[in-house]
């Protein structure tokens, strides 16, 4: 199957960050040509004249099944928020997890996200829904101390069982999740890291999201969370630390030395008013790979990577009193090629290059908010002016999951018709 996307502005995100005018050619799952006019015969032709073609974005921290919980814990103190969310989480069923996942995948598809990293329990249920949606899920089963969980059985063993059941599946990458140091003992953390080392599974965890988390851990262990995890050998190149807002320079350097990634979640942190701003310039200076996460729909309310890129840039500039930090190109890097590195797939996704998977987003170049449109301003337009309404067509690993603004993989009307009843069953108590 050969697909030719014709006459587009192609934002390659390759090592030279080239912007080309021309054709993008895909054979089956992979890109075969970028830029030159294609004179061969294609099974499918897409006229993208004047449109923008860019890599699919990568959301490196979310809780997709919570998409049916929008608006239930807004405007609460952090402790009240946690109490209500934990109560709802303990009552969830496979059915509402599946509906929530499909709803979240629909939102991400419409927003140009083709890969996401999830941290939750029941990732087997989530995986089956993601499979139907057709995008790529890096699904990290939530691991925590057994006495702290509502899971049946041992969470680390549950994670291992999930990995065994889904490893090697197309577009599903099973991984390891750590809830956070506040519910994960040294034995749990080390056990999770050892399993990641043994299998090569990616690892996602919450780190230093709040000042209280940091202070409590220091009282308990004499060390801040980042340095404690470093000292017990948990940090490493497969690790993606979400939030990472309350850190010292020593912790940042430890993270850089470990070759790990962070997933900064600016909207979530601001909405919960947990304070702290992820030290993005220091991450970059010390070799920490920076990527972007939306967090879940209870702490953000959207899974919109366009909004997250812009918000991250504005927060960094405002908090530093420096408009030169977090440039548009860096922000797009965080959402694409850096995100690919975070999930261990920089050789496969994150840029539009021959040999890589065809994770492709076409933006409507006729949208007023993206005009005027020139090579000199395309990246800035995507980051500062773009939004999910600009997304026309989305491909993930060569599969078209949205075309002309319509999702092609799921029965959207069926999913939408079930959302309100699920919300009421979970959230009206």
C-alpha positions as CSV (number, residue, x, y, z in Angstrom):
1,X,0.0,0.0,0.0
2,X,1.6,3.3,-1.2
3,X,0.2,6.6,0.1
4,X,1.4,9.9,-1.4
5,X,0.8,13.1,0.4
6,X,1.2,15.8,-2.2
7,X,2.5,19.4,-2.3
8,X,2.7,20.1,1.5
9,X,4.8,22.1,3.7
10,X,6.7,19.3,5.5
11,X,8.0,20.0,9.0
12,X,10.5,17.1,9.1
13,X,11.9,17.5,12.6
14,X,15.0,15.7,11.3
15,X,18.4,16.5,12.7
16,X,18.6,19.6,10.6
17,X,15.0,20.6,11.4
18,X,14.4,21.0,7.6
19,X,11.1,22.4,6.3
20,X,10.5,21.2,2.8
21,X,7.8,21.9,0.2
22,X,6.9,18.7,-1.6
23,X,5.6,15.1,-1.3
24,X,5.7,12.6,1.6
25,X,5.5,9.0,0.4
26,X,4.5,6.1,2.6
27,X,4.7,2.4,1.9
28,X,2.7,0.3,4.3
29,X,3.9,1.3,7.8
30,X,6.9,3.4,6.9
31,X,8.0,6.6,5.2
32,X,10.0,6.0,2.0
33,X,10.5,9.5,0.7
34,X,10.3,13.1,2.1
35,X,10.3,16.2,-0.2
36,X,11.0,15.2,-3.8
37,X,8.0,15.0,-6.1
38,X,6.8,11.4,-6.4
39,X,6.2,10.3,-10.0
40,X,5.1,6.8,-9.2
41,X,1.7,5.3,-8.8
42,X,0.1,5.5,-5.4
43,X,-2.8,3.5,-4.0
44,X,-4.0,6.6,-2.1
45,X,-3.4,10.2,-3.0
46,X,-3.9,13.0,-0.4
47,X,-3.8,16.5,-1.8
48,X,-2.2,18.6,0.9
49,X,-1.6,21.7,-1.2
50,X,-0.8,24.6,1.2
51,X,-1.2,22.3,4.3
52,X,1.3,21.5,7.0
53,X,2.6,18.0,7.4
54,X,4.3,17.3,10.8
55,X,5.2,14.3,12.9
56,X,2.6,12.9,15.2
57,X,3.0,14.3,18.7
58,X,3.9,12.2,21.8
59,X,2.3,12.8,25.1
60,X,4.6,11.3,27.7
61,X,2.4,11.3,30.8
62,X,-1.3,10.9,31.1
63,X,-4.0,8.7,32.6
64,X,-6.2,8.2,29.6
65,X,-9.0,6.2,31.2
66,X,-9.7,9.2,33.4
67,X,-11.1,11.1,30.4
68,X,-14.7,10.3,31.6
69,X,-14.0,12.1,34.9
70,X,-13.7,15.7,33.6
71,X,-15.1,18.3,35.9
72,X,-15.6,16.2,39.0
73,X,-12.7,17.5,41.0
74,X,-12.2,21.0,39.8
75,X,-11.5,23.9,42.1
76,X,-10.6,21.7,45.1
77,X,-7.6,21.8,47.4
78,X,-5.0,19.3,46.6
79,X,-5.8,17.0,49.5
80,X,-9.6,17.1,48.7
81,X,-8.7,16.4,45.1
82,X,-6.7,13.4,46.0
83,X,-9.3,12.0,48.4
84,X,-12.1,12.2,45.8
85,X,-10.0,10.8,42.9
86,X,-8.7,7.8,45.0
87,X,-12.3,7.0,46.0
88,X,-13.5,7.1,42.4
89,X,-10.5,5.1,41.2
90,X,-11.3,2.3,43.7
91,X,-14.8,1.9,42.2
92,X,-14.0,1.7,38.5
93,X,-15.1,-1.2,36.3
94,X,-13.6,-2.6,33.0
95,X,-16.5,-1.1,31.1
96,X,-16.0,2.5,32.3
97,X,-12.2,2.2,31.9
98,X,-12.8,1.1,28.3
99,X,-15.1,4.0,27.5
100,X,-12.8,6.5,29.2
101,X,-9.8,5.2,27.2
102,X,-11.7,5.4,23.9
103,X,-12.9,8.9,24.7
104,X,-9.3,10.0,25.5
105,X,-7.9,8.3,22.4
106,X,-10.5,10.1,20.3
107,X,-9.5,13.5,21.8
108,X,-5.8,12.7,21.2
109,X,-6.4,11.7,17.6
110,X,-8.3,14.9,17.0
111,X,-5.4,16.8,18.6
112,X,-2.6,15.2,16.5
113,X,-1.2,12.9,19.2
114,X,-0.2,9.5,17.8
115,X,1.7,8.1,20.8
116,X,1.0,8.4,24.5
117,X,2.6,7.1,27.7
118,X,0.0,6.1,30.3
119,X,0.3,5.4,34.0
120,X,-2.6,3.5,35.5
121,X,-3.8,0.1,36.7
122,X,-5.9,-2.3,34.6
123,X,-3.7,-1.5,31.6
124,X,-4.8,-4.7,30.0
125,X,-8.3,-3.2,29.7
126,X,-6.8,0.0,28.5
127,X,-4.7,-1.8,25.9
128,X,-7.6,-3.4,24.3
129,X,-9.4,-0.1,23.9
130,X,-6.2,1.6,22.5
131,X,-5.9,-1.3,20.0
132,X,-9.3,-0.4,18.6
133,X,-8.4,3.3,18.5
134,X,-5.3,2.6,16.4
135,X,-2.8,4.9,18.1
136,X,0.3,3.8,20.0
137,X,0.0,3.3,23.7
138,X,3.1,3.0,26.0
139,X,1.2,1.6,28.9
140,X,2.8,1.5,32.3
141,X,1.1,-0.6,34.9
142,X,0.9,1.3,38.2
143,X,3.2,-0.3,40.8
144,X,3.1,0.6,44.5
145,X,3.3,-1.1,47.9
146,X,0.7,-3.8,48.3
147,X,-0.7,-2.3,51.5
148,X,-1.3,1.0,49.7
149,X,-3.2,-0.4,46.7
150,X,-6.8,-1.3,45.8
151,X,-5.5,-3.7,43.1
152,X,-6.1,-7.4,43.6
153,X,-2.8,-9.2,44.2
154,X,0.7,-7.8,44.1
155,X,1.0,-4.7,41.9
156,X,4.5,-5.5,40.7
157,X,3.4,-9.1,39.8
158,X,0.4,-7.6,38.0
159,X,2.7,-5.4,36.0
160,X,4.8,-8.4,35.1
161,X,1.8,-10.4,34.0
162,X,0.6,-7.5,31.9
163,X,4.0,-7.2,30.2
164,X,4.1,-10.9,29.4
165,X,0.6,-10.7,27.9
166,X,1.2,-7.7,25.6
167,X,4.9,-7.6,24.8
168,X,5.5,-7.6,21.0
169,X,2.0,-6.4,20.2
170,X,1.7,-3.9,17.3
171,X,1.4,-0.4,18.7
172,X,1.1,-1.5,22.3
173,X,4.3,-1.2,24.4
174,X,3.8,-2.5,28.0
175,X,5.8,-0.7,30.6
176,X,6.4,-0.2,34.3
177,X,4.8,2.6,36.3
178,X,5.7,3.7,39.8
179,X,3.0,5.8,41.6
180,X,5.6,7.8,43.6
181,X,7.9,7.7,46.5
182,X,5.0,8.4,48.9
183,X,3.6,4.9,48.3
184,X,6.6,3.0,47.0
185,X,9.2,1.5,49.4
186,X,12.8,1.0,48.4
187,X,11.9,-2.7,47.7
188,X,9.1,-1.8,45.4
189,X,11.1,0.8,43.5
190,X,14.2,-1.4,43.1
191,X,12.0,-4.4,42.1
192,X,10.3,-2.3,39.4
193,X,13.7,-1.0,38.1
194,X,15.1,-4.5,38.0
195,X,12.2,-5.7,35.9
196,X,12.6,-2.8,33.6
197,X,16.3,-3.6,33.2
198,X,15.6,-7.3,32.6
199,X,13.0,-6.7,29.9
200,X,13.9,-3.3,28.5
201,X,10.4,-2.0,29.4
202,X,10.0,1.8,29.7
203,X,9.3,3.2,33.1
204,X,7.1,6.2,34.0
205,X,6.7,7.6,37.5
206,X,5.6,10.7,39.4
207,X,8.5,12.7,40.9
208,X,8.6,15.8,43.1
209,X,5.2,17.1,42.0
210,X,4.5,18.9,45.3
211,X,6.5,20.6,48.0
212,X,4.7,18.4,50.6
213,X,5.8,15.2,48.8
214,X,9.4,16.4,48.9
215,X,9.3,17.5,52.6
216,X,7.6,14.3,53.8
217,X,10.1,12.1,52.0
218,X,13.1,14.1,53.4
219,X,11.7,13.7,56.9
220,X,11.2,10.0,56.4
221,X,14.6,9.2,54.7
222,X,16.8,12.2,55.1
223,X,16.9,12.7,51.3
224,X,14.8,14.4,48.7
225,X,13.0,12.0,46.3
226,X,15.3,12.6,43.3
227,X,18.5,12.0,45.2
228,X,17.0,9.0,47.1
229,X,15.9,7.4,43.8
230,X,19.4,8.1,42.4
231,X,21.1,6.6,45.4
232,X,19.1,3.3,45.3
233,X,19.8,3.0,41.6
234,X,16.3,3.6,40.2
235,X,17.1,6.4,37.7
236,X,18.2,5.3,34.3
237,X,17.8,5.9,30.5
238,X,14.3,4.2,30.3
239,X,13.0,6.3,33.2
240,X,10.5,9.2,32.5
241,X,9.8,11.3,35.5
242,X,6.5,13.2,35.4
243,X,6.1,16.7,36.8
244,X,9.6,17.1,38.3
245,X,8.9,20.6,39.6
246,X,10.5,20.7,43.0
247,X,14.1,19.7,42.4
248,X,17.5,20.9,43.4
249,X,20.4,21.3,41.0
250,X,22.0,18.1,42.6
251,X,18.9,16.2,41.6
252,X,18.9,17.6,38.1
253,X,22.5,16.6,37.7
254,X,21.8,13.1,38.9
255,X,19.0,12.8,36.4
256,X,21.2,14.0,33.6
257,X,24.0,11.6,34.6
258,X,21.4,8.8,34.5
259,X,20.4,9.8,30.9
260,X,16.8,9.9,31.8
261,X,13.8,12.0,30.6
262,X,11.3,14.2,32.3
263,X,7.7,14.8,31.3
264,X,6.8,18.3,32.3
265,X,3.1,18.9,32.9
266,X,2.6,22.6,33.2
267,X,-1.2,22.8,33.0
268,X,-1.7,20.2,35.6
269,X,0.7,21.8,38.0
270,X,-0.9,25.2,37.6
271,X,-4.4,23.9,37.9
272,X,-3.7,22.1,41.1
273,X,-1.7,25.1,42.4
274,X,1.1,22.8,43.6
275,X,3.7,25.5,43.0
276,X,7.1,25.0,41.6
277,X,8.1,25.3,37.9
278,X,10.0,22.5,36.2
279,X,13.6,23.8,35.7
280,X,13.6,23.3,31.9
281,X,16.7,25.3,31.0
282,X,18.7,23.4,33.7
283,X,17.4,20.1,32.5
284,X,18.7,20.9,29.0
285,X,22.1,22.2,30.3
286,X,22.6,19.0,32.3
287,X,21.6,16.4,29.6
288,X,18.1,15.6,30.8
289,X,15.8,14.8,27.9
290,X,12.7,17.1,28.2
291,X,9.3,15.9,26.9
292,X,5.7,17.0,27.5
293,X,2.8,15.4,29.2
294,X,-0.8,16.6,29.7
295,X,-1.4,14.5,32.8
296,X,-5.0,13.2,33.1
297,X,-8.4,14.8,32.5
298,X,-9.0,15.5,36.2
299,X,-5.9,17.7,36.6
300,X,-5.9,19.2,33.1
301,X,-9.3,18.6,31.6
302,X,-7.8,18.2,28.1
303,X,-5.3,16.0,26.4
304,X,-4.3,18.8,23.9
305,X,-0.6,18.9,23.1
306,X,-0.9,22.1,21.2
307,X,-2.2,23.8,24.3
308,X,0.5,22.1,26.4
309,X,3.3,23.3,24.2
310,X,2.2,26.9,24.3
311,X,1.5,26.9,28.0
312,X,4.9,25.4,28.8
313,X,6.6,28.1,26.8
314,X,4.7,30.9,28.4
315,X,5.2,29.6,31.9
316,X,8.9,29.2,31.4
317,X,9.3,32.7,29.9
318,X,7.1,34.3,32.5
319,X,8.6,32.6,35.5
320,X,12.2,33.4,34.3
321,X,11.4,37.0,33.2
322,X,13.1,35.9,30.0
323,X,11.3,35.6,26.6
324,X,14.3,33.8,25.0
325,X,13.9,30.6,27.0
326,X,11.8,27.7,25.7
327,X,11.8,28.7,22.0
328,X,9.2,27.5,19.6
329,X,11.6,25.1,18.0
330,X,12.5,23.6,21.4
331,X,8.8,23.3,22.3
332,X,8.1,21.4,19.1
333,X,11.1,19.2,19.8
334,X,9.8,18.4,23.3
335,X,6.5,17.3,21.8
336,X,8.0,15.2,19.0
337,X,11.6,13.9,18.7
338,X,12.3,14.3,22.5
339,X,9.0,12.5,23.3
340,X,10.1,9.7,21.0
341,X,13.4,9.5,22.9
342,X,11.6,9.4,26.2
343,X,9.6,6.3,25.2
344,X,12.7,4.7,23.7
345,X,11.6,5.1,20.1
346,X,13.6,7.9,18.6
347,X,14.8,5.6,15.8
348,X,11.2,4.9,14.9
349,X,9.1,8.0,15.4
350,X,9.2,11.7,16.3
351,X,10.4,12.9,12.9
352,X,9.5,12.5,9.2
353,X,12.4,10.6,7.7
354,X,12.7,7.6,5.4
355,X,12.6,4.4,7.3
356,X,10.6,5.7,10.2
357,X,7.1,4.7,11.0
358,X,4.5,6.9,9.3
359,X,3.2,8.8,12.3
360,X,1.9,11.8,10.4
361,X,-0.4,14.8,11.1
362,X,-1.8,17.1,8.4
363,X,-2.8,20.5,9.5
364,X,-5.2,22.7,7.5
365,X,-3.0,25.4,6.0
366,X,-6.1,27.4,5.1
367,X,-7.0,28.0,8.7
368,X,-6.8,31.7,9.5
369,X,-5.0,31.1,12.8
370,X,-2.1,29.5,10.8
371,X,-1.8,32.3,8.3
372,X,0.3,33.9,7.0
373,X,2.2,30.7,6.4
374,X,5.9,30.8,5.4
375,X,8.9,28.6,6.0
376,X,10.2,31.2,8.4
377,X,7.1,31.1,10.7
378,X,5.7,27.6,10.3
379,X,7.2,26.3,13.6
380,X,6.1,29.3,15.6
381,X,2.6,29.1,14.0
382,X,2.3,25.4,15.1
383,X,3.4,26.1,18.7
384,X,1.9,29.5,19.4
385,X,-1.1,29.7,17.0
386,X,-2.1,26.1,16.3
387,X,-4.9,24.1,18.0
388,X,-6.6,20.8,17.6
389,X,-9.2,22.2,15.3
390,X,-6.5,22.6,12.7
391,X,-6.0,18.8,12.5
392,X,-7.3,17.3,9.3
393,X,-5.8,13.8,8.9
394,X,-3.8,11.6,11.2
395,X,-1.8,8.5,10.5
396,X,-0.2,6.1,13.1
397,X,2.2,3.5,11.8
398,X,0.8,4.0,8.3
399,X,-2.8,3.5,9.4
400,X,-5.2,6.4,8.9
401,X,-7.0,7.0,12.2
402,X,-8.6,10.3,11.2
403,X,-9.4,11.7,7.8
404,X,-10.8,15.1,7.0
405,X,-11.4,15.7,10.7
406,X,-13.3,12.4,11.3
407,X,-12.0,9.5,13.3
408,X,-12.0,6.4,11.2
409,X,-11.2,3.7,13.8
410,X,-13.9,4.0,16.5
411,X,-17.7,4.3,16.5
412,X,-17.5,7.8,17.9
413,X,-21.3,8.2,18.3
414,X,-21.4,5.1,20.4
415,X,-18.6,6.2,22.7
416,X,-20.0,9.7,23.1
417,X,-23.5,8.3,23.8
418,X,-22.2,6.4,26.8
419,X,-20.0,9.1,28.4
420,X,-22.6,10.9,30.5
421,X,-23.9,7.7,32.1
422,X,-20.4,6.6,33.0
423,X,-19.7,10.0,34.5
424,X,-22.9,9.7,36.6
425,X,-22.0,6.2,37.8
426,X,-18.6,7.3,38.9
427,X,-18.9,10.8,40.1
428,X,-22.4,11.3,41.5
429,X,-22.3,9.7,45.0
